Protein backbone atom coordinates (compact mmCIF):
# COMPACT_ATOMS: atom_id res chain seq x y z
CA UNK A 1 0.00 0.00 0.00
CA UNK A 2 1.15 3.53 -0.74
CA UNK A 3 2.09 5.86 2.08
CA UNK A 4 0.11 8.99 2.84
CA UNK A 5 2.95 11.04 1.35
CA UNK A 6 2.82 9.05 -1.88
CA UNK A 7 -0.95 9.44 -2.13
CA UNK A 8 -0.84 13.19 -1.46
CA UNK A 9 2.04 13.75 -3.88
CA UNK A 10 0.33 11.79 -6.64
CA UNK A 11 -3.03 13.49 -5.98
CA UNK A 12 -1.31 16.88 -6.13
CA UNK A 13 -0.02 16.29 -9.66
CA UNK A 14 -3.49 16.83 -11.12
CA UNK A 15 -4.43 19.61 -8.69
CA UNK A 16 -1.93 22.43 -9.34
CA UNK A 17 -4.05 24.90 -11.26
CA UNK A 18 -5.14 27.63 -8.78
CA UNK A 19 -8.76 27.60 -9.99
CA UNK A 20 -8.96 23.81 -9.81
CA UNK A 21 -7.52 23.92 -6.28
CA UNK A 22 -10.09 26.50 -5.16
CA UNK A 23 -12.86 24.40 -6.67
CA UNK A 24 -11.59 21.34 -4.81
CA UNK A 25 -11.27 23.23 -1.53
CA UNK A 26 -14.97 24.04 -1.79
CA UNK A 27 -16.38 20.96 -3.54
CA UNK A 28 -14.48 18.11 -1.84
CA UNK A 29 -16.10 18.83 1.55
CA UNK A 30 -19.51 19.15 -0.15
CA UNK A 31 -19.06 15.84 -1.98
CA UNK A 32 -17.92 14.15 1.23
CA UNK A 33 -20.98 15.49 3.05
CA UNK A 34 -23.41 14.68 0.24
CA UNK A 35 -22.05 11.16 -0.23
CA UNK A 36 -22.58 10.48 3.46
CA UNK A 37 -26.04 12.05 3.24
CA UNK A 38 -27.03 9.76 0.38
CA UNK A 39 -25.60 6.71 2.16
CA UNK A 40 -27.39 7.76 5.37
CA UNK A 41 -30.66 7.18 3.51
CA UNK A 42 -29.92 3.44 3.27
CA UNK A 43 -31.69 2.24 6.43
CA UNK A 44 -29.57 -0.85 7.06
CA UNK A 45 -30.57 -0.99 10.72
CA UNK A 46 -34.27 -1.06 9.87
CA UNK A 47 -33.65 -3.68 7.20
CA UNK A 48 -31.86 -5.79 9.82
CA UNK A 49 -34.84 -5.45 12.14
CA UNK A 50 -33.09 -3.27 14.73
CA UNK A 51 -35.22 -1.19 17.05
CA UNK A 52 -35.17 2.61 17.22
CA UNK A 53 -33.03 4.55 18.00
CA UNK A 54 -30.26 2.09 17.04
CA UNK A 55 -31.89 1.46 13.66
CA UNK A 56 -31.49 5.17 12.81
CA UNK A 57 -27.75 5.10 13.45
CA UNK A 58 -27.05 1.89 11.54
CA UNK A 59 -27.18 3.05 7.94
CA UNK A 60 -25.10 3.09 4.79
CA UNK A 61 -23.01 6.04 6.00
CA UNK A 62 -22.11 4.68 9.42
CA UNK A 63 -21.47 1.16 8.12
CA UNK A 64 -19.44 2.46 5.17
CA UNK A 65 -17.38 4.67 7.48
CA UNK A 66 -15.84 1.60 9.11
CA UNK A 67 -13.68 0.39 6.19
CA UNK A 68 -12.85 4.01 5.33
CA UNK A 69 -11.70 4.60 8.92
CA UNK A 70 -9.50 1.52 8.74
CA UNK A 71 -7.94 2.81 5.51
CA UNK A 72 -7.22 6.18 7.12
CA UNK A 73 -5.80 4.50 10.21
CA UNK A 74 -3.47 2.46 8.01
CA UNK A 75 -2.23 5.73 6.48
CA UNK A 76 -1.67 7.42 9.86
CA UNK A 77 -3.33 8.14 13.17
CA UNK A 78 -3.36 11.82 12.23
CA UNK A 79 -5.24 11.09 9.00
CA UNK A 80 -7.76 8.95 10.90
CA UNK A 81 -8.35 11.69 13.48
CA UNK A 82 -8.79 14.37 10.80
CA UNK A 83 -11.32 12.23 8.97
CA UNK A 84 -13.13 11.38 12.22
CA UNK A 85 -13.59 15.13 12.68
CA UNK A 86 -14.88 15.46 9.07
CA UNK A 87 -17.30 12.60 9.77
CA UNK A 88 -18.52 14.14 13.03
CA UNK A 89 -19.18 17.54 11.44
CA UNK A 90 -20.90 15.87 8.49
CA UNK A 91 -23.11 13.74 10.75
CA UNK A 92 -24.18 16.87 12.65
CA UNK A 93 -25.24 18.46 9.36
CA UNK A 94 -26.97 15.29 8.18
CA UNK A 95 -28.95 14.92 11.39
CA UNK A 96 -29.93 18.61 11.22
CA UNK A 97 -31.16 18.31 7.63
CA UNK A 98 -32.92 15.03 8.44
CA UNK A 99 -34.77 16.76 11.31
CA UNK A 100 -35.77 19.67 9.07
CA UNK A 101 -38.55 19.80 6.48
CA UNK A 102 -35.92 19.30 3.74
CA UNK A 103 -35.44 15.89 2.16
CA UNK A 104 -32.03 14.57 3.17
CA UNK A 105 -31.85 12.39 0.08
CA UNK A 106 -32.73 15.11 -2.44
CA UNK A 107 -30.66 17.77 -0.71
CA UNK A 108 -27.67 15.42 -0.78
CA UNK A 109 -28.24 14.40 -4.40
CA UNK A 110 -28.42 18.03 -5.57
CA UNK A 111 -25.24 18.95 -3.65
CA UNK A 112 -23.46 15.81 -4.92
CA UNK A 113 -24.35 16.29 -8.60
CA UNK A 114 -23.63 20.03 -8.61
CA UNK A 115 -20.31 19.61 -6.79
CA UNK A 116 -19.12 16.85 -9.10
CA UNK A 117 -20.07 18.93 -12.15
CA UNK A 118 -17.99 21.83 -10.84
CA UNK A 119 -15.08 19.50 -9.99
CA UNK A 120 -15.08 18.08 -13.53
CA UNK A 121 -14.98 21.64 -14.84
CA UNK A 122 -11.95 22.22 -12.58
CA UNK A 123 -10.22 19.23 -14.11
CA UNK A 124 -11.05 20.53 -17.58
CA UNK A 125 -9.33 23.79 -16.64
CA UNK A 126 -6.43 21.80 -15.16
CA UNK A 127 -6.13 19.71 -18.29
CA UNK A 128 -5.82 16.52 -16.24
CA UNK A 129 -8.09 13.63 -15.40
CA UNK A 130 -9.25 13.27 -11.79
CA UNK A 131 -6.91 11.07 -9.74
CA UNK A 132 -9.67 8.57 -9.00
CA UNK A 133 -9.72 7.64 -12.71
CA UNK A 134 -6.45 5.85 -11.97
CA UNK A 135 -7.23 4.55 -8.45
CA UNK A 136 -10.59 4.76 -6.65
CA UNK A 137 -8.81 5.16 -3.31
CA UNK A 138 -8.07 8.72 -4.36
CA UNK A 139 -11.73 9.44 -3.58
CA UNK A 140 -10.70 8.98 0.06
CA UNK A 141 -7.53 11.06 -0.35
CA UNK A 142 -9.29 14.23 -1.56
CA UNK A 143 -10.32 15.40 1.92
CA UNK A 144 -6.79 14.82 3.27
CA UNK A 145 -5.35 16.76 0.33
CA UNK A 146 -7.66 19.69 1.09
CA UNK A 147 -6.61 19.71 4.76
CA UNK A 148 -2.94 19.41 3.83
CA UNK A 149 -3.07 22.22 1.25
CA UNK A 150 -5.18 24.64 3.30
CA UNK A 151 -3.07 24.09 6.41
CA UNK A 152 0.22 24.58 4.63
CA UNK A 153 1.31 20.98 5.06
CA UNK A 154 -0.50 19.50 8.07
CA UNK A 155 0.67 16.04 7.06
CA UNK A 156 4.25 17.20 6.35
CA UNK A 157 5.37 15.87 9.72
CA UNK A 158 7.14 12.60 8.82
CA UNK A 159 5.62 10.94 11.90
CA UNK A 160 2.15 11.68 10.49
CA UNK A 161 2.94 9.94 7.25
Beta strands, then each sheet from edge to edge (+ up, - down):
end
